[in-house]
C-alpha cells in the first residue's frame, strides 16, 4: 500500500496539475515550448548522468529480448485484429502501436525514479533506446506502405524513419552516457568537471516533474474523440496483456534479475506513449484512435498500475 501512496499519488497528482495548467494557463504553443525544453535539455541531462555511471558488462541484454520480443509479438497479433475490425493498413499500424508502445519517458522515467531511484533507470533506459528505435520505425514503415508510397520511396522512408529516431535527443543521450562511462574507465584521470556535473544534476532533477506536467497538459489539449471502442481494446492489451506476458517471459523463460524484471513489467504496464499520437498525426492516419488510446490508457493506468505494484510486491518504505 505504501507504493501507491509514495509512487502513484505523486506521479498522477503531478499529471493532474499538468492537466489543470493545460486547461487554464498553458496554450498549445506554450506546451510545445515546454516539450522542447524537456526533451532537449532536462531529459538528456538525466539520461546522460544515469548511464555515465554504468559499465557495459553490467547490462543484461536479455531484458531487451524479453520486452521487444513481447511487444513485437503483440504488434503482429494486433495487426490482423485491426483488420478484422475493418481497419486499413495504416490504421492497423497505429492500432497495434497503441497496444504496445509505452510512455517510457514522460511517465516512465519519473515513475521508475520515484520507485527505485537511479538503479531502476538503467534497465528502463535500455528498453527505451532499443524499443523506441525499432517499434516507431516499423510503424512508420507500415504507415508509408498504407499511404501508397513506391518501392524506392519505401526504402528511403524506412531509413529516414530510423535516422529521425536516432536524431531524437533521448536515444543519443543514452548512448553518449554509456560511451562516457567506458571512456572514463579506460582513462582514469578523465572525469566530469564538478561545475558541469552540477549543471547537469540541476537539469536532471527538473526532468521528472516537468515530464509529468507535460503529459498532463498534453491530455488537456487532445481530449477524447469519437469511435473510442478500438482504443479501449488497445488499452486492455497495453495495460493488462502486455505486462503479464513480459512478466511471464522475464520470470520463467529468461530468469531476469528481480529488479530488472520489475522495471520491465512496470514499463509494459505504462499507458500508451505520446509518440503514438505524434506518428499518427505525422501521417494523418488513425489520429482519433491514437488520441483516444493515449487518453483512455493514461486515465485507466492510475488503477491498473496500482494493482501491478501490489502484485509485484513493490515497497518504498
C-alpha positions in Angstrom: 0.0 0.0 0.0 2.9 2.3 0.7 3.9 2.1 -3.0 0.5 3.5 -4.1 1.0 6.4 -1.7 4.6 7.1 -2.5 4.5 6.5 -6.2 1.0 6.6 -7.7 -0.2 9.7 -5.8 2.8 11.9 -6.6 3.1 10.7 -10.2 -0.5 11.1 -11.2 -1.0 14.1 -8.9 1.6 15.9 -10.9 -0.1 14.7 -14.1 -3.3 16.2 -12.8 -1.5 19.5 -12.1 -0.3 19.5 -15.7 -3.9 18.8 -16.9 -5.2 21.8 -15.0 -2.4 24.0 -16.4 -3.2 22.8 -19.9 -6.8 23.7 -19.4 -6.1 27.1 -18.0 -2.6 28.7 -18.5 -0.7 26.6 -20.9 -1.5 27.2 -24.6 -0.7 24.8 -27.4 2.4 26.9 -28.2 3.3 27.0 -24.6 3.1 23.2 -24.4 5.2 22.9 -27.5 7.9 25.1 -25.8 7.8 23.1 -22.6 8.2 19.9 -24.6 11.2 21.3 -26.4 12.8 22.3 -23.1 12.2 18.9 -21.5 13.4 16.8 -24.5 16.3 18.9 -25.5 17.8 19.8 -22.1 16.2 18.2 -19.0 15.8 14.6 -20.1 19.1 14.4 -21.9 20.9 15.6 -18.7 19.1 12.9 -16.7 19.8 10.1 -19.1 23.4 11.0 -19.6 24.1 11.2 -15.9 22.4 7.9 -15.2 24.1 5.9 -17.9 27.5 7.6 -17.3 27.7 5.5 -14.1 27.1 2.2 -15.9 29.6 -0.2 -17.4 28.7 -2.2 -20.4 29.4 -5.5 -18.7 26.7 -4.7 -16.1 24.0 -4.6 -18.7 21.7 -7.6 -19.2 20.7 -7.8 -22.8 18.0 -10.4 -22.0 15.7 -7.6 -20.9 15.7 -6.2 -24.4 14.8 -9.6 -25.8 12.0 -10.0 -23.3 10.5 -6.6 -23.8 10.9 -6.1 -27.5 10.1 -9.8 -28.3 6.8 -9.5 -26.4 6.0 -6.1 -27.9 6.7 -7.3 -31.4 4.6 -10.5 -30.9 1.6 -8.4 -29.7 2.1 -5.9 -32.5 1.9 -8.7 -35.1 -1.2 -10.1 -33.4 -2.9 -6.8 -33.2 -2.4 -6.1 -36.9 -4.9 -8.8 -38.1 -7.2 -8.0 -35.2 -7.4 -4.4 -36.5 -8.1 -5.8 -40.0 -10.9 -7.9 -38.6 -12.3 -4.7 -37.1 -12.4 -3.2 -40.6 -9.3 -1.0 -40.4 -7.0 -0.2 -43.3 -3.3 -1.0 -43.1 -2.3 2.5 -41.8 -5.0 2.3 -39.1 -3.9 -1.2 -38.2 -0.3 0.0 -37.6 -1.5 2.8 -35.3 -3.9 0.4 -33.5 -1.0 -2.1 -32.9 1.4 0.7 -31.7 -1.3 1.9 -29.3 -1.4 -1.5 -27.7 2.4 -2.0 -27.4 4.2 1.4 -27.1 4.7 2.7 -23.6 5.1 6.3 -22.3 8.5 5.4 -21.1 9.9 8.9 -21.0 7.2 11.3 -19.9 5.7 9.0 -17.3 8.0 6.0 -17.1 11.2 7.9 -16.1 9.5 9.7 -13.2 7.6 6.6 -12.2 10.7 4.4 -12.0 12.8 7.1 -10.4 10.3 7.6 -7.6 10.1 3.8 -7.1 13.7 2.6 -7.4 16.0 5.6 -7.9 18.8 5.6 -10.5 19.2 1.8 -10.1 15.9 1.4 -11.8 16.7 3.8 -14.6 19.4 1.6 -16.2 17.1 -1.2 -17.3 14.3 1.3 -18.3 16.7 3.3 -20.5 17.9 0.1 -22.2 14.3 -0.7 -23.1 13.5 2.9 -24.2 16.6 3.1 -26.5 16.0 -0.1 -28.5 12.3 -0.4 -28.3 11.6 3.2 -29.4 14.0 2.9 -32.3 12.6 -0.3 -33.7 8.9 0.0 -33.0 8.4 3.6 -34.2 10.5 2.8 -37.3 8.3 -0.3 -38.0 5.1 1.7 -37.5 6.3 4.5 -39.8 7.3 2.0 -42.5 3.8 0.3 -42.4 2.1 3.7 -42.5 4.1 4.6 -45.5 3.1 1.4 -47.2 -0.5 2.2 -46.3 -0.2 5.6 -47.9 0.8 4.0 -51.2 4.5 5.0 -51.5 6.6 3.5 -54.2 9.2 0.8 -53.7 12.2 3.2 -53.8 10.4 5.7 -51.6 9.6 3.0 -49.1 13.3 2.1 -48.6 14.2 5.8 -48.3 11.4 6.3 -45.8 12.5 3.3 -43.7 16.0 4.7 -43.5 14.7 8.2 -42.9 12.5 7.0 -40.0 15.4 5.2 -38.4 17.6 8.2 -38.8 15.0 10.5 -37.4 14.7 8.4 -34.2 18.5 8.4 -33.8 18.4 12.2 -34.0 15.9 12.3 -31.2 17.7 13.7 -28.2 16.7 10.9 -25.9 18.4 8.0 -27.6 21.8 9.7 -28.3 21.9 10.8 -24.7 21.7 7.2 -23.5 24.5 6.1 -25.8 26.6 9.1 -25.0 26.3 8.3 -21.3 27.4 4.7 -21.9 30.3 5.9 -24.1 31.5 8.4 -21.4 31.4 5.6 -18.8 33.6 3.4 -21.0 36.0 6.3 -21.8 36.4 7.2 -18.1 37.1 3.6 -17.2 39.9 3.5 -19.8 41.3 6.9 -18.9 41.1 7.0 -15.0 42.2 10.6 -14.7 39.4 11.8 -17.0 36.3 12.9 -15.2 33.4 15.3 -15.5 34.2 18.7 -14.1 32.3 19.4 -10.9 30.8 22.6 -12.2 29.4 20.9 -15.4 28.1 18.0 -13.4 26.2 20.4 -11.1 24.5 21.9 -14.1 23.6 18.5 -15.4 22.3 17.5 -12.0 20.1 20.6 -11.7 18.6 19.9 -15.1 18.2 16.2 -14.3 16.3 16.9 -11.1 13.8 19.0 -13.1 13.1 16.3 -15.7 10.7 14.0 -13.8 8.2 16.7 -12.6 8.4 18.5 -15.9 7.7 15.3 -17.9 4.6 14.6 -15.8 3.3 18.2 -16.2 3.9 17.8 -19.9 2.0 14.5 -20.0 -1.0 16.1 -18.1 -1.1 19.2 -20.3 -1.0 17.1 -23.4 -4.1 15.2 -22.3 -5.9 18.5 -21.7 -5.2 19.6 -25.2 -6.0 16.4 -27.1 -9.2 15.2 -25.4 -11.4 12.2 -26.4 -12.5 11.7 -30.0 -15.3 9.6 -31.5 -15.1 5.8 -32.1 -13.4 5.0 -28.8 -14.1 1.3 -28.9 -10.9 0.2 -30.8 -8.9 2.4 -28.4 -10.5 0.6 -25.5 -9.3 -2.8 -26.9 -5.8 -1.4 -27.4 -5.8 -0.2 -23.8 -6.7 -3.6 -22.5 -3.8 -5.1 -24.4 -1.4 -2.4 -23.3 -2.3 -2.3 -19.6 -3.1 -6.0 -18.9 -1.9 -8.4 -21.6 1.5 -6.9 -22.3 2.7 -6.6 -18.7 1.5 -10.2 -18.0 3.4 -11.5 -21.0 6.6 -9.5 -20.2 6.5 -10.7 -16.6 6.0 -14.4 -17.6 8.8 -14.3 -20.2 11.2 -12.5 -17.8 10.4 -14.8 -14.9 10.1 -18.2 -16.5 12.0 -18.0 -19.8 14.9 -15.7 -19.2 15.1 -15.5 -15.4 15.8 -11.8 -15.2 17.2 -10.1 -12.2 14.3 -9.3 -9.8 14.7 -5.5 -10.1 15.1 -5.6 -13.9 12.1 -7.9 -14.2 10.0 -5.5 -12.0 11.1 -2.5 -14.1 10.3 -4.3 -17.4 6.9 -5.3 -16.1 6.0 -1.8 -14.9 7.2 -0.3 -18.1 5.0 -2.7 -20.0 2.1 -1.6 -17.8 2.5 2.1 -18.6 -0.1 3.9 -20.7 0.4 4.4 -24.4 3.1 7.0 -25.2 2.5 10.4 -26.8 4.7 9.2 -29.8 1.7 7.1 -30.9 -0.3 10.3 -31.3 2.6 12.1 -32.9 3.2 9.4 -35.5 -0.5 9.2 -36.3 -0.6 13.0 -36.8 2.5 12.9 -39.0 0.9 10.5 -41.4 -2.7 11.8 -40.8 -3.8 8.3 -40.2 -5.7 6.9 -37.2 -5.4 10.2 -35.3 -8.6 9.7 -33.4 -7.7 6.2 -32.5 -4.2 7.2 -31.2 -5.7 10.2 -29.3 -8.3 8.0 -27.6 -5.7 5.3 -26.8 -3.4 7.8 -25.1 -6.2 9.4 -23.1 -8.1 6.2 -22.1 -4.9 4.3 -21.2 -3.5 7.1 -19.1 -6.6 7.6 -17.1 -7.1 3.8 -16.6 -3.4 3.3 -15.7 -3.9 5.1 -12.4 -5.8 2.0 -11.2 -4.0 -0.7 -13.2 -0.5 0.4 -12.2 -1.7 0.4 -8.5 -2.7 -3.2 -9.0 0.6 -4.1 -10.7 2.6 -2.5 -7.9 0.7 -4.6 -5.3 1.0 -7.8 -7.3 4.8 -7.3 -7.7 5.1 -6.5 -4.0 6.9 -3.2 -4.6 7.7 -1.4 -1.3 9.1 2.0 -0.9 9.3 2.2 2.9 
